[in-house]
Amino acid sequence: METRVSQRLVVVAAVFITCLITANIIAVKLVSIGGLVLPAAIIVFPLSYIFGDILTEVYGYRWARRVIWLGFFCNLIAVIAIWVGGLLPALEQEVQEAWGLTLSYAPRLLIASFVAYLIGEFTNSFILAKMKIRTKGRWLWTRTIGSTIVGQGLDAVVFITIAFAGTQPWAILGTVILAHWLVKTGYEAIATPFTYAVVNYLKKKEGIDTFDYDTKFNPFVVSD
């Protein structure tokens, strides 16, 4: 059954996409948190998984799939706009140099980011939808955390491998992957009460609780 488009769905989708684009812009800054070197995007990127969970849990995989692709293309527009903006001559050389330092993207990092995003988000949504059916809608925390463990794990492995393979020893890359995975998964676990509150609010206000019994899980079929 097709879920109607509501204002609340639009808000959730908008927050999801905003978190994604913001994370990609601020990811160029590396920070040290508890001795771990992480991109500044760590403060917002895990939110995209949390809102991805909310989308799938409340509105189903069909809508999550559409929003994931919408986020991909919105992010692509942002990247192209930033690239074109960097090509335009600035009135001051200092501004041009600052732009290049803070907003320029290496093609390899872009490819890594886009591929990791699609694999991670679709895996996360697929697992959550399947687990909801298997658990008959019970134990939401097992679905949100379980799907994130796999989705964030794949995201970290794919991104770090594509972006940095051959530039650093595998032992170092493995440590970076593990750190990213643990921090992002921990973020999801800590945010579980927030996820419960939003999911319960939306289900009550929308009057729906979607189960993907007859859904086609092909990520490339957006008209299902």
C-alpha positions in Angstrom: 0.0 0.0 0.0 1.4 3.4 -1.0 2.0 5.8 1.8 0.7 9.3 1.2 3.1 12.2 1.1 2.7 14.2 4.3 4.4 17.3 5.7 6.1 15.2 8.4 7.6 12.9 5.7 8.9 15.9 3.9 10.5 17.2 7.1 12.2 13.9 7.9 13.5 13.7 4.3 14.8 17.3 4.4 16.7 16.7 7.7 18.2 13.4 6.3 19.4 15.2 3.1 20.7 18.3 5.1 22.7 16.0 7.4 24.2 14.3 4.4 25.2 17.4 2.5 26.5 19.1 5.6 28.6 16.1 6.5 30.3 16.1 3.1 31.1 19.8 3.3 32.7 19.7 6.8 34.4 16.3 6.4 37.6 18.0 5.1 38.4 19.0 8.7 40.0 16.4 10.8 39.5 16.5 14.6 40.8 14.6 17.6 38.2 13.1 19.9 39.4 11.0 22.7 42.7 10.3 20.9 40.9 9.2 17.8 41.4 11.2 14.5 38.0 11.6 12.9 36.4 13.9 10.3 34.4 16.8 11.6 31.4 15.2 9.8 31.2 12.8 12.8 29.0 15.3 14.5 26.3 15.1 11.9 26.7 12.2 9.5 25.4 9.5 11.9 22.2 11.5 12.0 21.5 10.6 8.4 21.4 6.9 9.5 19.1 7.7 12.4 16.7 9.6 10.1 17.1 6.8 7.6 16.0 4.4 10.3 13.0 6.6 11.0 12.0 6.7 7.4 12.1 3.0 7.0 10.5 2.2 10.3 7.5 4.6 9.8 7.1 5.0 6.1 8.7 1.8 4.8 11.6 0.8 2.4 9.8 2.3 -0.6 10.0 5.8 0.7 13.4 5.3 2.3 14.7 4.2 -1.2 13.4 7.4 -2.8 14.8 9.6 -0.2 18.2 7.9 -0.4 18.4 8.5 -4.1 17.1 12.1 -3.7 19.9 12.7 -1.1 22.4 11.3 -3.6 21.4 13.7 -6.4 21.0 16.6 -4.1 24.6 16.0 -2.8 25.7 15.7 -6.4 24.2 19.1 -7.2 26.0 20.6 -4.2 29.3 19.1 -5.3 29.0 20.4 -8.8 28.0 23.9 -7.6 31.0 24.0 -5.2 33.3 22.8 -8.0 32.0 25.4 -10.5 32.2 28.1 -7.8 35.8 27.2 -7.3 36.5 27.7 -11.0 35.1 31.2 -11.0 37.7 34.0 -10.4 37.5 35.5 -7.0 38.0 39.3 -6.4 40.7 38.5 -3.8 43.3 35.8 -4.1 43.1 35.0 -0.4 39.4 34.0 -0.9 40.3 31.8 -3.8 43.0 30.0 -1.8 40.7 29.6 1.2 38.0 28.1 -1.1 40.4 25.6 -2.5 41.6 24.6 1.0 38.2 24.2 2.6 35.8 23.2 -0.2 37.8 21.4 -2.9 37.2 17.7 -3.4 39.6 15.1 -4.6 37.9 12.9 -7.2 38.9 9.8 -5.4 37.3 11.0 -2.2 34.2 11.9 -4.0 33.8 8.5 -5.6 34.5 6.9 -2.2 31.9 9.0 -0.5 29.2 8.4 -3.1 29.7 4.7 -3.3 30.0 4.2 0.5 26.8 6.3 1.0 24.7 4.2 -1.4 25.9 0.9 -0.1 25.7 1.8 3.6 22.3 3.5 3.4 20.6 0.9 1.3 22.0 -1.9 3.4 20.8 -0.2 6.6 17.3 0.3 5.2 17.0 -3.2 3.9 18.1 -4.9 7.1 15.8 -2.7 9.2 12.8 -3.5 7.0 13.5 -7.2 7.0 14.1 -7.3 10.8 10.8 -5.5 11.4 9.0 -8.2 9.6 10.9 -11.0 11.4 10.3 -9.4 14.8 6.7 -8.5 14.0 7.4 -4.8 14.8 8.7 -5.5 18.3 12.1 -4.5 19.8 12.8 -1.4 17.7 16.2 -0.9 19.3 17.4 -4.3 17.8 16.5 -3.1 14.3 18.0 0.4 14.6 21.2 -0.7 16.2 21.5 -4.0 14.2 21.0 -2.3 10.8 23.5 0.5 11.7 26.2 -2.0 12.8 26.1 -3.5 9.3 25.4 -0.3 7.3 28.0 1.8 9.1 30.5 -1.0 8.9 30.1 -1.3 5.2 30.2 2.5 4.8 33.5 2.7 6.7 35.1 -0.2 4.9 34.1 1.0 1.4 34.9 4.6 2.0 38.3 4.1 3.6 39.3 1.4 1.1 38.4 3.4 -2.0 39.7 6.7 -0.6 43.0 5.6 0.9 44.0 2.1 -0.3 47.7 2.2 -1.4 48.4 5.4 0.5 48.7 3.9 4.0 49.6 0.5 5.4 46.5 -1.8 5.8 47.1 -2.0 9.5 46.6 1.8 9.8 43.6 1.7 7.5 42.1 -1.1 9.5 42.4 0.9 12.7 40.8 3.9 11.0 37.9 1.7 9.8 37.4 0.3 13.2 37.4 3.7 14.9 34.9 5.1 12.4 32.6 2.1 12.8 32.7 2.0 16.6 32.1 5.8 17.0 29.2 5.9 14.5 27.6 2.8 15.9 27.9 4.2 19.4 26.3 7.4 18.3 23.3 5.4 17.1 23.0 3.5 20.3 23.2 6.6 22.5 20.5 8.2 20.3 18.1 5.3 20.7 15.7 7.2 23.1 15.5 10.0 20.5 14.8 7.5 17.7 12.0 5.9 19.8 10.5 9.3 20.6 10.4 10.4 16.9 9.2 7.1 15.6 6.4 6.9 18.2 5.4 10.5 17.5 5.2 10.0 13.7 3.4 6.7 13.9 0.7 8.2 16.1 0.4 11.4 14.1 0.5 9.7 10.7 -1.7 6.7 11.8 0.7 4.3 10.0 3.1 1.6 10.8 4.5 0.3 7.5 5.6 -3.3 7.0 7.4 -4.2 3.7 5.7 -7.6 3.1 5.3 -7.1 -0.6 8.1 -4.6 -1.3 10.6 -5.2 -4.0 14.0 -4.5 -2.4 15.9 -3.7 -5.6 17.5 -0.4 -4.8 17.2 0.7 -8.5 13.5 0.3 -8.7 12.1 3.7 -7.4 8.6 3.4 -8.8 7.6 0.4 -6.7 
